[in-house]
Amino acid sequence: MATVSLISFYTSQTTSNETVAILKLDDQQITSHKKIKMDTCYESSKTENKLTGTASNTISKNTMSMEDESLDTLPVESPNKSTLSKPIIDTNRDPCQGKENAYYLLSNGFGPYQPKNYDFPKRGGRKFRSEWFISFPWLEYSPSKDSAYCFYCRAFPSNKSDITFISEGFRQWSKACFKSFPKHEQSVPHKESSTKIAGYNEAKQSGSIIIKVNTQYKQEVAENREYLKCVLETLLFCARQGIAIRGHRENEESQNIGNFQELINLRSRDNDIIRHYFTEKEKNFRYVSGEYLNEFLGYMANIVIRDIVDNVLIANIFSIIVDETQDLSRHEQVAIILRYVNNDFSPIEAFLGFYKVESTDGLTLSLLIKNVLISNGLQLKCLRGQCYDGAASMRGAYKGVQSRIKEENPLALYVHCNAHILNLCLVDLSKQISHVRSVFGTLSTLHNFINASSKRQAVFDNMRSKLNMKMGDGPSTLKGLSDTRWSCRIDALESLIFNYQVVIDSLENISENDSIHGSDANSLLKSMKTFEFLFCVNFFRDIMSITNILSKYLQSSNIDYSSVQHMTKATIQELSNMRCEDKFDMIWSKANVMRIDNEICSPILSRKSKVPKKLGGGLKQNENCNVKDHYKINIYFQVLDTIISDMKERFKENDIHILNCMQDIIVNEPTKFTSFRDVSTMYGFNESELKAETKIFNRMYRSLNTENTIQSKIKYMRSGDNAIGFPTLAKLYKLFLTIPSNSAACERSFSCLRRLKNYLRSTMGQSRLNHLGILQIERERSLNINNDEVIKQFDSSTIPRRLKFNNF
């Protein structure tokens, strides 16, 4: 019978001719041949039993429904039949492979191995029945061992699981359906395994508990980060605009909780994240206290500073611009600016911060500069220029900052700020000549007199209305004077000339009606209603108009040494051109017209002063001198001669030999031999390479350009790949542009300082002041701050955070 069964199985895999031959074999030969053929059948079997569903019954139904698990075993037919049934046994899914194989099959989508229509062998008159697969869906059968197993317990075994259904196999078919199988199904280990199977299937469909928790955690982190980004955006807006951030009281009872929190409240109206976190307070931690805001400001300012330093390191060389001032709290604040040239040959001046010092002597300031550079990763040996004002502690030849820096780095050229030099020339002019001193003194007194009282200011405004003078016609107020505001003199002169009739009428009204200050108004009237005053005002306006153009030009951050020299010489030449009869006659005519319009007396000569007899005696003036000559000689020519000579003398300080050599190489053709030699010796250039590159570059430039200026040559160097083709000359260009010519950037930072530290914010800490100054002054850089980087720094702090901002 066994032989016939085996023949029946094998004949299903062979042709009819092979079947006839096999029928003649004995049992041993059939068994050997059968094994070979079964291995061949397995290689051709590709069917799979997929496990779907989550519950035990679902698993059974899905498993039993697969009709391609195995082929039906046909009974032995006569040799003349052409086709036979072909049962397939998947040995890889055989339960006898072990419990580890069950979990692998489960993870790949398979279920219990339940072959259909298989001719189960008898044991003791009984055999396994395929109907049991329906009653017990967890059941699986091993053809190789003729044993039954529990797929669930094999996949998720426990210490108390019955090893019979896991590894040994169950064969007592007489006790199977009514005793052993139900008992195993009701056992606790089996129920635990069934629960794990159901949970595993559900987890594959909807995700495991860990995945759900991880998803929820990621969503919470994303919301926390989004809220903090809103806080950072609002804080950066307040910092860039220079407005106060915090309020006097920020509790719930306060009606004004400060600009920052009020702006957060405003944004919460159309921002759900802010509303949930800030307004509705779903989270008990909002990160809006002063401590956290200072921390955020520090992170953002450091990002800006790091960007500046990275660009300086790329440029390789840089210069420093330093100046100091006193803030509202009477603290000495030092502003430090870095100047470097980018790859486009454009000079850039970047603000590095405000630093409070106890003393402003040369040693303290030089140590401060070196510490700031070192703390930001910049080396002093890469410093090529230093620009300060004319204070003795800065420019001192022995103990000044510039001399102490040059002791450590001789290549750090010192340049006295050209804008300060021009201002010193004008200050000297207003102090040395009595006529100029008198006019500017009258202007200052007039401004203080009118602005000191609201009643007198009202009189001034009423007089403007009576004369039908509108706001847009010209200056509507009088301007004050200051030694530190460079354009104040021209503004004061323009305002007085435009409002001269208003000022005269206002002073006359105050003189007549004000019993207390009428005498002061009368004194100002006497000073202003003279031809000398009118002549000096018109004359000084023409001078200040010329010098003001130079002053504004010298405040630019894009100018270089060559431009300063050219502009200064042009200004001096223009002042020299004024020293002629025609220019004098024009100013004389203007003053005379104003005299007639305002009914002022004609000019007369003052009493001729005499030289004391002990000094030789005689008259100071020429006896034959008339009124017009007096004004021309003693006022007009004297003022022009004084300012021209003063400008020539003072600007000589910045006539630096090595810069002249660089300018000669860049601009002039042919270049002096000594220029190549001195520049190469000082900065370590290869002299022969520099000469060769300069000649070739100039020849290329002349073929395309006729203008021979440093700006046009820099533009040509910037075009194409000229910087790569002429590396030594390109380094010289960058070095020349790196040298600063003014410290106006520091003066502009002081204007920001006054806005930041006002009388309402006078107790601001130094660190907060510095960070706010960086964010406001470097507005373009602060606009590109990456909030994700700020959050990363904030979250990576050693202090644990109440809200989570990281997914790892």
C-alpha positions in Angstrom: 0.0 0.0 0.0 2.9 2.4 0.9 4.5 1.5 -2.4 1.4 2.3 -4.3 1.0 5.6 -2.5 4.5 6.7 -3.3 4.1 5.6 -6.9 1.0 7.6 -7.1 2.8 10.7 -5.7 5.7 10.4 -8.0 3.7 9.5 -11.2 2.0 12.9 -10.8 5.4 14.5 -11.5 6.4 12.4 -14.6 5.3 11.5 -18.0 3.3 8.3 -18.8 6.4 6.4 -20.1 8.3 7.1 -16.9 5.3 5.8 -14.9 5.5 2.4 -16.6 9.1 2.1 -15.7 8.7 3.1 -12.2 6.0 0.5 -11.5 8.6 -2.2 -11.9 10.9 -0.7 -9.1 11.0 -2.0 -5.6 10.2 0.1 -2.5 13.7 1.2 -1.9 14.3 2.4 -5.4 11.0 4.2 -5.4 11.8 6.0 -2.2 15.2 7.1 -3.5 13.9 8.3 -6.8 11.0 10.0 -5.1 13.3 12.1 -2.9 15.1 13.4 -6.0 11.9 14.3 -7.8 10.4 16.1 -4.7 13.4 18.3 -4.5 12.8 19.2 -8.1 9.2 19.9 -7.4 10.1 22.3 -4.5 12.4 24.3 -6.7 9.4 24.9 -9.1 7.0 25.8 -6.3 6.5 29.6 -6.0 3.2 29.8 -4.1 2.8 31.6 -0.8 0.3 31.5 2.0 -0.3 35.2 3.0 -1.3 36.1 6.6 -3.9 38.9 6.6 -6.3 40.1 9.3 -5.7 40.8 12.9 -7.7 38.2 14.9 -7.2 34.5 15.0 -10.3 33.6 13.1 -9.3 36.1 10.4 -5.9 34.5 10.1 -7.5 31.1 9.7 -10.0 32.2 7.0 -7.4 34.0 5.0 -5.1 31.0 5.2 -7.7 28.4 4.3 -8.9 30.5 1.4 -5.6 30.2 -0.4 -6.2 27.5 -3.0 -2.8 27.6 -4.5 -1.0 26.3 -1.4 -0.6 22.8 -2.8 -2.0 20.6 -5.5 -4.4 17.8 -4.9 -2.9 14.3 -4.7 -4.5 12.2 -7.3 -5.0 8.4 -6.8 -2.8 6.0 -8.8 -4.1 5.7 -12.3 -3.3 3.2 -14.9 -0.1 3.7 -16.8 -1.9 4.7 -20.0 -3.2 7.9 -18.4 -1.4 11.0 -19.8 -1.7 13.3 -16.8 -1.5 12.9 -13.0 -2.2 15.2 -10.0 0.9 16.9 -8.5 0.9 17.7 -4.7 3.6 20.3 -3.7 5.2 20.4 -0.3 6.9 23.6 0.7 9.8 22.4 2.9 10.8 26.0 3.8 7.4 26.5 5.6 7.5 23.1 7.2 6.8 23.6 11.0 9.6 21.3 11.9 12.1 24.1 10.9 11.9 25.6 14.4 10.2 28.4 16.2 12.5 31.1 14.9 11.3 30.3 11.4 7.7 30.9 12.4 8.3 34.6 13.3 10.3 35.1 10.1 7.4 33.7 8.1 4.9 35.9 10.0 7.0 39.0 9.4 7.0 38.2 5.7 3.2 37.8 5.5 2.8 34.0 5.8 0.5 32.1 8.2 0.2 28.5 9.5 1.3 25.9 7.0 -1.9 24.0 6.2 -1.6 21.9 3.0 -4.9 21.0 1.4 -6.1 17.8 -0.3 -3.0 16.1 1.0 -3.1 12.3 1.6 -2.2 12.3 5.3 -0.5 9.0 6.3 -2.2 6.8 8.9 -0.6 6.1 12.2 -2.1 3.3 14.4 -5.2 3.3 12.2 -5.7 7.1 12.5 -4.4 10.1 10.5 -4.5 13.9 10.5 -7.7 15.4 9.1 -7.8 18.6 7.0 -11.1 19.6 8.7 -9.1 20.5 11.8 -7.6 23.5 10.0 -11.1 25.0 10.0 -11.9 24.3 13.7 -8.4 25.3 14.9 -7.0 28.1 12.6 -3.8 28.2 14.5 -3.0 24.6 13.6 -0.4 23.7 11.0 0.9 20.3 9.7 4.4 19.0 9.0 4.4 16.5 6.2 8.0 15.5 6.9 7.3 14.5 10.5 3.6 13.8 10.2 3.0 16.1 13.2 0.8 19.0 14.2 2.1 22.4 15.5 0.7 25.7 16.8 1.8 28.5 14.6 0.9 31.2 17.1 3.0 29.6 19.9 5.9 29.0 17.6 5.8 32.7 16.5 5.5 34.1 20.0 6.5 31.4 22.5 6.6 31.9 26.2 8.4 30.0 29.0 5.2 28.1 29.8 4.3 27.2 26.3 3.7 23.5 25.5 6.8 22.3 23.7 4.7 19.6 22.0 3.1 22.2 19.8 6.3 24.2 19.3 9.2 21.9 18.6 8.4 18.2 19.2 5.1 18.0 17.3 1.8 16.4 18.2 0.9 12.9 16.7 -1.8 11.4 19.0 -4.6 11.8 16.4 -7.0 9.9 18.6 -6.9 12.7 21.3 -6.5 15.6 18.9 -10.0 16.9 18.2 -11.8 16.3 21.5 -9.0 16.7 24.0 -5.6 18.0 23.1 -6.4 20.7 20.6 -9.2 22.3 22.7 -7.1 22.1 25.8 -4.2 23.8 24.1 -6.4 26.5 22.6 -7.8 27.3 26.1 -4.3 27.4 27.7 -2.9 30.7 29.0 0.3 30.6 26.9 -1.7 30.0 23.7 -4.0 32.9 24.5 -1.1 35.2 25.1 0.4 34.2 21.8 -2.9 34.7 20.0 -3.1 38.2 21.5 0.4 39.0 20.4 -0.5 37.8 16.9 -3.6 40.0 16.8 -1.6 43.0 18.1 1.2 42.4 15.6 -1.3 42.4 12.7 -3.0 45.5 14.0 0.4 47.2 14.4 1.3 46.4 10.8 -1.9 48.1 9.6 -2.1 51.1 12.0 1.3 51.2 13.5 2.7 50.0 16.8 2.4 51.8 20.1 6.0 52.9 19.8 5.3 54.3 16.3 2.2 56.1 17.6 4.1 57.5 20.5 6.9 58.6 18.2 4.4 60.2 15.8 2.8 62.1 18.6 6.2 63.2 19.9 7.3 64.4 16.5 4.1 66.4 16.1 4.6 68.0 19.5 8.2 68.8 18.7 7.1 70.4 15.4 4.5 72.5 17.2 7.0 73.6 19.8 9.5 74.5 17.2 6.9 76.5 15.2 5.9 78.4 18.3 9.5 79.2 19.2 10.1 80.4 15.6 7.2 82.8 16.0 8.7 84.1 19.2 12.1 84.5 17.5 10.6 86.3 14.5 8.8 88.8 16.8 11.9 89.4 18.9 14.1 89.9 15.8 11.6 92.4 14.5 11.7 94.5 17.7 15.5 94.3 17.7 16.0 95.3 14.0 13.6 98.2 14.5 15.4 99.4 17.6 12.2 99.6 19.7 11.9 98.7 23.4 11.1 95.0 24.0 9.9 94.7 27.5 7.3 96.7 29.4 7.5 98.2 32.9 5.0 95.6 34.1 4.3 92.3 32.2 1.8 90.7 34.5 -1.8 89.9 33.6 -3.1 93.0 35.3 -0.9 95.3 33.2 -2.6 97.2 30.4 0.7 97.5 28.5 3.0 94.5 28.7 5.6 95.8 26.3 6.1 95.9 22.6 7.2 92.3 22.3 4.3 90.7 24.2 1.8 93.1 22.7 3.0 92.1 19.3 2.8 88.5 20.2 -0.8 89.1 21.3 -1.5 90.8 18.0 -0.1 87.9 16.0 -2.1 85.4 18.0 -5.3 86.6 16.3 -4.4 84.9 13.0 -1.8 82.4 14.3 -3.2 79.2 15.9 0.1 78.1 17.3 0.7 81.4 19.2 -2.9 81.5 20.4 -2.6 77.9 21.8 0.7 78.5 23.5 0.7 82.1 24.5 -2.9 83.4 24.8 -4.7 80.2 25.8 -1.7 79.0 27.8 -2.1 75.3 26.8 1.6 75.0 27.6 2.8 76.2 31.0 6.1 77.4 29.6 6.1 80.2 27.0 9.7 81.4 26.9 8.9 85.1 26.9 10.6 86.2 30.1 13.6 88.6 30.0 16.1 85.9 30.8 15.1 83.8 27.8 14.8 86.9 25.5 18.4 87.8 26.4 19.5 84.3 25.6 17.7 84.4 22.2 19.3 87.8 21.4 22.7 86.4 22.2 22.2 83.4 19.9 21.1 85.6 17.0 23.8 88.2 17.5 26.4 85.4 17.6 25.2 84.1 14.3 25.7 87.5 12.8 29.1 87.8 14.3 30.1 84.4 13.0 29.0 85.3 9.5 31.1 88.5 9.7 34.2 86.6 11.0 33.8 83.9 8.3 33.8 86.5 5.6 36.9 88.2 7.1 38.7 84.9 7.3 37.9 84.3 3.6 39.4 87.8 2.8 42.4 86.8 4.9 43.3 90.5 5.7 41.3 93.2 7.4 41.5 96.6 9.1 39.9 97.9 12.2 38.0 101.2 12.9 37.6 102.1 16.5 36.0 105.1 18.3 34.5 105.7 21.7 31.7 107.7 23.2 29.7 108.1 26.4 26.2 106.7 26.6 23.3 107.9 28.7 24.4 106.0 31.8 27.8 107.8 31.6 29.6 104.6 30.5 32.4 104.7 28.0 31.3 102.7 25.0 33.9 101.6 22.4 32.6 100.7 18.9 34.7 98.3 16.9 34.3 98.0 13.1 36.0 95.5 10.8 36.8 96.5 7.2 37.5 93.8 4.6 37.2 93.3 0.8 35.1 90.5 -0.6 35.7 88.6 -3.8 34.0 91.3 -5.9 36.6 93.8 -4.7 33.9 95.7 -2.8 35.0 97.1 0.6 32.7 96.1 3.5 32.6 97.6 7.0 30.9 95.4 9.5 30.0 96.2 13.1 31.6 93.9 15.7 29.9 95.3 18.9 29.9 97.8 21.7 32.3 97.3 24.6 32.3 99.1 27.9 35.6 100.2 29.3 36.6 101.8 32.6 39.4 103.9 31.1 40.1 105.3 27.6 43.9 105.3 27.8 46.0 103.8 25.0 46.9 100.6 27.0 43.3 99.8 27.9 42.0 100.3 24.4 44.8 98.4 22.7 44.2 95.4 25.1 40.5 95.6 24.4 41.1 95.5 20.6 43.4 92.5 20.8 41.1 90.6 23.1 38.1 91.1 20.9 40.1 90.0 17.8 41.4 86.9 19.5 38.0 86.0 21.0 36.5 86.0 17.5 39.3 83.9 16.0 41.1 86.7 14.2 44.8 87.0 14.2 46.6 90.3 14.7 49.1 89.5 12.1 46.4 89.7 9.4 45.7 93.3 10.4 46.6 95.8 7.7 45.1 99.1 8.7 43.7 101.0 11.7 41.6 104.2 11.6 40.8 106.3 14.6 40.0 109.9 15.4 42.5 112.5 16.5 42.3 111.8 20.3 45.8 111.6 21.9 45.0 108.1 23.4 44.3 106.8 19.9 46.9 108.5 17.6 49.7 109.0 20.2 53.1 108.2 18.6 54.4 106.5 21.7 51.6 105.4 24.0 48.6 105.7 21.7 46.6 102.7 20.5 48.0 102.9 17.0 51.7 102.8 18.2 51.0 99.8 20.5 49.3 97.9 17.7 52.2 98.7 15.3 54.7 97.4 17.8 53.2 93.9 17.4 52.3 94.3 13.7 54.2 96.9 11.7 52.0 96.3 8.7 49.0 97.8 10.5 49.0 101.3 8.9 47.4 104.1 10.9 45.1 106.5 9.1 43.7 109.5 10.8 40.0 109.7 10.0 39.7 112.2 7.0 36.2 113.3 8.0 37.5 114.2 11.5 40.4 116.1 9.9 38.0 118.2 7.8 35.8 118.9 10.8 38.9 120.0 12.8 39.7 122.5 10.0 36.2 124.0 10.2 36.3 124.1 14.0 39.7 125.9 13.8 38.3 128.4 11.3 35.3 129.2 13.6 37.7 129.8 16.5 40.7 131.6 15.0 39.0 134.4 13.0 36.9 136.9 15.0 34.3 137.5 12.3 33.6 133.8 11.9 33.5 133.3 15.6 31.1 136.2 16.1 28.7 135.0 13.4 28.5 131.4 14.6 28.2 132.6 18.2 25.2 134.7 17.2 23.6 131.7 15.4 24.1 129.5 18.5 22.6 132.1 20.8 19.7 132.8 18.5 18.8 129.1 18.4 19.0 128.7 22.1 17.0 131.8 22.7 14.1 130.8 20.4 14.0 127.1 21.4 14.3 127.7 25.1 10.7 129.0 25.4 7.5 127.7 23.9 6.1 131.3 23.9 9.1 132.5 21.8 8.8 129.5 19.5 5.1 130.3 19.1 6.0 133.9 18.1 8.4 132.5 15.5 5.7 130.2 14.1 3.1 133.0 14.0 5.5 135.2 12.0 6.1 132.4 9.5 2.3 132.1 9.1 1.9 135.9 8.5 4.6 135.7 5.8 2.7 132.8 4.1 5.7 130.5 4.5 4.7 126.8 4.2 6.4 123.8 5.7 7.7 122.4 2.4 9.2 125.7 1.2 12.4 125.4 3.2 13.8 124.9 6.7 11.0 125.6 9.2 13.1 125.8 12.3 16.5 127.2 13.4 19.3 124.7 13.6 21.8 124.4 16.4 25.6 124.1 16.3 27.9 121.4 17.5 31.5 120.5 17.1 30.7 116.8 16.6 27.9 117.1 14.0 29.7 117.7 10.8 26.9 119.1 8.7 25.4 121.3 11.4 27.1 124.6 10.2 25.7 124.6 6.7 22.2 123.6 8.1 22.3 126.5 10.5 23.4 129.0 7.9 20.8 127.8 5.3 18.0 127.9 7.9 18.9 131.5 9.0 19.2 132.9 5.5 15.8 131.4 4.5 14.1 132.5 7.7 15.9 135.8 8.1 12.9 138.0 7.8 10.9 135.8 10.2 13.7 135.9 12.7 13.9 139.8 12.6 10.2 140.2 13.0 10.1 137.7 15.8 12.9 139.4 17.7 11.3 142.8 17.2 8.0 141.4 18.6 9.7 139.8 21.6 11.8 143.0 22.2 8.6 145.1 22.4 6.3 142.7 24.3 8.5 140.6 26.6 9.6 142.6 29.6 12.0 139.9 30.9 13.7 138.7 27.7 13.2 141.8 25.6 16.7 143.1 26.2 18.2 139.8 25.0 16.1 140.0 21.8 17.2 143.6 21.3 20.9 142.5 21.6 20.4 139.8 19.0 18.7 142.3 16.7 21.6 144.7 16.9 24.0 141.9 16.0 22.0 140.6 13.1 20.8 143.9 11.5 24.3 144.8 10.2 25.8 144.5 6.8 28.8 142.7 8.2 26.6 139.9 9.6 24.8 139.5 6.3 28.0 139.5 4.3 29.6 136.9 6.6 26.5 134.7 6.6 26.4 134.6 2.8 30.1 134.1 2.5 30.3 131.3 5.0 27.4 129.5 3.4 29.3 129.4 0.1 32.4 128.0 1.9 30.4 125.4 3.9 28.5 124.3 0.8 31.8 123.3 -0.7 33.3 121.7 2.4 30.0 119.9 3.1 30.2 118.1 -0.2 33.7 116.8 0.8 32.4 116.0 4.3 29.6 113.8 3.0 32.0 112.1 0.5 34.5 111.4 3.2 31.8 109.6 5.3 31.3 106.9 2.7 32.5 103.4 3.4 33.3 102.6 -0.2 35.9 105.3 -0.8 39.6 104.5 -0.9 42.9 106.4 -0.3 43.1 107.5 -4.0 39.6 108.9 -4.0 40.2 110.8 -0.8 43.3 112.4 -2.2 41.7 113.4 -5.4 38.5 114.8 -3.7 40.5 116.7 -1.1 42.7 118.3 -3.8 39.6 119.2 -5.8 38.0 120.9 -2.8 41.1 122.9 -2.0 41.3 124.0 -5.6 37.7 125.1 -5.6 38.3 127.2 -2.4 41.4 128.7 -4.1 39.3 129.6 -7.1 37.0 131.6 -4.8 39.9 133.9 -4.0 39.2 136.4 -6.8 37.4 139.7 -7.4 34.4 138.1 -9.3 33.5 135.7 -6.5 33.8 138.5 -3.9 31.6 140.8 -5.9 28.9 138.1 -6.2 28.8 137.7 -2.4 28.9 141.5 -1.9 25.9 141.8 -4.2 23.9 139.2 -2.3 24.5 140.8 1.0 23.6 144.2 -0.3 20.3 142.9 -1.7 19.4 141.5 1.7 20.4 144.8 3.3 18.1 146.8 1.1 15.2 144.4 1.6 15.4 144.5 5.4 16.2 148.3 5.5 19.6 147.9 7.1 22.2 150.6 7.1 25.0 150.7 4.6 28.4 149.3 5.7 30.8 151.7 7.2 34.4 151.4 8.3 35.0 150.8 11.9 37.2 153.1 14.0 40.8 152.7 12.9 42.7 151.0 15.7 46.2 152.1 16.5 49.3 150.2 17.4 50.6 151.1 20.9 53.5 153.5 20.9 55.7 151.1 22.9 55.2 148.6 20.0 56.1 151.1 17.3 52.8 153.0 16.9 50.9 153.7 13.7 47.5 152.4 12.3 46.7 148.7 11.8 44.7 149.4 8.6 45.7 151.0 5.5 44.7 154.7 5.5 43.5 154.5 1.8 41.4 151.4 2.4 37.6 151.8 1.6 34.8 149.7 3.0 34.7 147.2 0.2 38.4 146.6 0.3 38.2 146.2 4.0 35.7 143.4 3.7 37.7 141.8 0.9 41.1 141.9 2.6 40.3 141.5 6.3 37.4 139.1 6.0 37.1 137.4 2.6 40.7 136.7 1.8 41.7 136.1 5.4 39.0 133.4 5.8 39.9 131.7 2.5 43.6 131.7 3.2 43.1 130.3 6.7 40.9 127.4 5.7 43.0 126.5 2.6 46.3 126.5 4.5 44.7 124.5 7.4 43.3 121.9 5.1 46.7 121.5 3.3 48.5 121.1 6.6 46.2 118.8 8.3 45.6 116.4 5.3 49.3 116.0 5.0 49.1 113.6 8.0 47.5 111.0 5.8 49.9 111.4 2.9 51.4 108.0 3.5 54.3 106.9 1.3 53.4 103.2 1.0 49.9 104.0 0.0 51.2 106.4 -2.6 53.4 103.6 -4.0 50.4 101.3 -4.3 48.4 104.1 -6.0 51.3 104.6 -8.4 51.3 100.9 -9.3 47.5 100.8 -9.8 46.9 104.1 -11.6 50.1 105.5 -13.1 51.9 104.5 -16.3 54.8 104.1 -16.3 55.1 103.1 -12.7 58.1 104.2 -10.7 60.7 101.5 -10.0 60.8 102.4 -6.3 57.1 101.8 -6.0 57.4 98.2 -7.0 60.4 97.8 -4.7 58.9 99.4 -1.6 55.5 97.6 -1.9 57.2 94.2 -2.6 59.6 94.6 0.3 57.0 95.7 2.8 54.3 93.1 2.0 56.3 90.2 0.7 55.2 90.3 -2.9 57.3 88.8 -5.7 58.6 91.9 -7.4 59.1 90.4 -10.8 55.7 88.8 -10.8 54.1 92.1 -9.7 55.8 94.0 -12.5 54.9 91.5 -15.2 51.2 91.2 -14.1 50.9 95.0 -13.9 52.3 95.5 -17.4 50.1 92.9 -19.0 47.0 94.0 -17.1 47.5 97.7 -18.1 48.0 96.7 -21.7 44.7 94.7 -21.6 42.9 97.5 -19.8 44.1 100.2 -22.3 42.8 98.2 -25.3 39.2 98.4 -23.9 39.2 101.6 -21.8 40.3 105.2 -22.1 39.6 106.3 -18.5 42.6 105.9 -16.2 41.1 105.9 -12.7 41.4 103.4 -9.9 37.6 102.9 -9.9 37.5 101.9 -13.5 40.5 99.6 -13.1 38.9 97.9 -10.1 35.8 97.4 -12.2 37.9 95.8 -14.9 39.7 93.6 -12.4 36.3 92.5 -11.1 35.1 91.4 -14.6 35.8 88.0 -16.0 38.6 85.9 -14.5 41.1 88.7 -14.2 41.6 88.1 -10.5 42.6 84.5 -11.3 44.9 85.5 -14.1 46.6 88.2 -12.1 46.8 86.8 -8.5 49.5 89.1 -7.2 48.0 92.2 -8.6 44.6 91.2 -7.3 46.1 90.9 -3.8 47.5 94.4 -4.2 44.1 95.7 -5.2 42.4 94.1 -2.2 45.2 95.3 0.2 44.8 98.9 -1.1 41.0 98.8 -0.7 41.3 97.3 2.8 42.9 100.4 4.2 40.2 102.5 5.7 39.9 106.3 5.2 37.4 107.3 7.8 35.7 106.2 11.0 32.2 107.4 10.0 30.9 103.9 10.6 31.6 104.2 14.3 29.8 107.6 14.3 26.8 106.0 12.7 26.8 103.2 15.3 26.7 105.9 18.0 23.5 107.2 16.5 22.1 103.7 17.0 23.4 103.7 20.5 21.4 106.8 21.3 18.3 105.2 20.0 18.8 102.0 21.9 19.9 103.4 25.3 17.5 106.3 25.8 16.1 107.7 29.1 13.5 104.9 29.2 16.1 102.1 28.8 19.0 103.6 30.7 19.5 100.5 32.9 20.0 98.1 30.0 22.8 95.6 30.5 25.9 95.7 28.4 25.4 92.3 26.9 21.8 93.1 25.8 22.9 96.5 24.5 25.7 94.8 22.4 23.4 92.2 21.0 20.7 94.7 20.1 23.3 97.0 18.5 24.6 94.1 16.3 21.1 93.1 15.2 20.0 96.6 14.3 23.2 97.9 12.7 23.8 94.7 10.7 20.2 94.7 9.5 21.0 92.9 6.2 22.8 90.1 8.0 20.3 89.8 10.8 17.5 89.4 8.2 19.1 86.1 7.1 19.3 84.5 10.5 18.2 80.9 10.4 15.7 80.3 13.3 16.4 76.5 13.2 20.0 77.2 14.1 18.9 79.4 17.0 16.6 76.7 18.2 19.4 74.1 17.9 21.7 76.2 20.0 19.0 76.8 22.5 18.1 73.1 22.8 21.7 72.0 23.0 22.3 74.0 26.1 23.2 72.2 29.3 20.1 73.6 30.9 17.1 71.2 30.4 14.2 72.7 28.5 10.6 72.3 29.5 9.5 72.0 25.9 11.0 69.5 23.6 12.6 70.8 20.3 14.5 67.8 19.1 13.2 64.5 17.5 16.2 62.5 18.8 
